[in-house]
Amino acid sequence: MSPVEPNHIYQYSLVNALMAGVSESGITTTQLLTKGNLGLGTFVRMDGELLLLDDKVYQLQSHGKIREAAAHDQIPYAVCTQFVPEHTLSVNLAHKDAVDRVLQDVNPDAENLFMAYRITGTFSHARCRTVKGQEYAGQPLAELGQSQFVAEYKDVEGTVVGFRSPRAWQGFFVAGEHLHFISDDRTFGGHVLELTAEQEVKFEVATVADVHIELPRTKTFNAAKMETDDMGLKSVEG
């Protein structure tokens, strides 16, 4: 197998598929690990959040619990990259929106490109959610978001993995910021809704212009009625 190109995005399936409730099968953890070293996603039946970091895949489960994914676990949606930082900064983050401002400062000419980043350090405040998984086959992500588990963390050491996607790609990706957090001790985390770092944290960034999307070949995927629900995505993704 040829080596994975650095800072190329690989994605399996579409966010619109999750919005349509398509999550019954996917690629395995082992397959995802061949595509990159930094990523986000979810698991079969949208049971929790996925975080790929340092060649390990973690399942951020409801109520903040974490397990390391097994090799055979299936992943119906994921986005990842072989992350090689192009810029490394020390920054403070007054709130989650400050992440986008840092990215804008790093590369003001990347509005229609993708950006991948990793933030490590002590976060004074992180508000994270995890979805509990589908209660019935085909349950859409927007409906799951209405009963998501949300937790507040104070003065926590950990890592944020994130991607910024152009607005034109909404529905393929999550347009704008998409961030997941995991604690250094790997005991809690989730999809980031709010984020503050009063102390300086390490912010590593790479701009991405190459994207490969692999679509499922399943009957469920091809029978799904997909459309981009901008308001629904904004609501569930925070």
C-alpha positions, 0 to 999 in steps of 0.5 A: 500500500502506498503511504498516505499523502500528508494533509489530504482529507479522506472522508467516508460517507456524508453528513447528509447521510447521518441527517437522513439516519443512514448509519447501519454499517461502514468501514472498520476501525482498522480501515480508518487507521490506514487513512490518517492519524487525526480525525472525527466521526461516529459509530454504527447507529450514531452511538457516540462521537469518534475521535482519531488521535495518535493512531488510536480511535476512541469512542466518546460515549454518552455520559462522557465515558470513553472506550478505545474502539475495537479493530472490527468496530464499524464507522458509518461516517468519518473524516480524517487526515495524515496531519502534518502541522504547517504552523504551530502557535501559542494562543488564548481562546476567549470562546469557541469562535476564537478558533476560527479567528486563529485560523483566519490569521494563519491563512486569510486566503483559505476561505474556500479550502479546508483546515485541519488542526489540533489544540493541546493544553489546559482548557478553562472551560469545555462544554461537550455533547455526546449522542446516545445512539439511534433508538430505532433504525433510520432515526435522523441525527437532528432528532438524536440531538434533541436528547443528547448528553451535555457535560461541562468541564473546568480546568481540564487538560486535553486535546481538541481535534478539529476541521474547518470546512467551506460553507459550500460543502455543507451537507457533505461535511459540517460547514465551519468548525467541527471539533471533538475533545478528549482528556489527557487521561482518556476518561471523558470528552465529546463534541465541542459546543463551547471552548475557552482557554485562559492559559496559552494552548498549543495550536497546530494547523494545516491547510487542506486542498485535496479531498477524497470522499468514499461513498457507501454502496449499501441499499440503505444509503442509495435509498435515502432521501438526502438534502441539506438541512442547514438549520438542522445541522447548525442546531445539532452541531452547535 
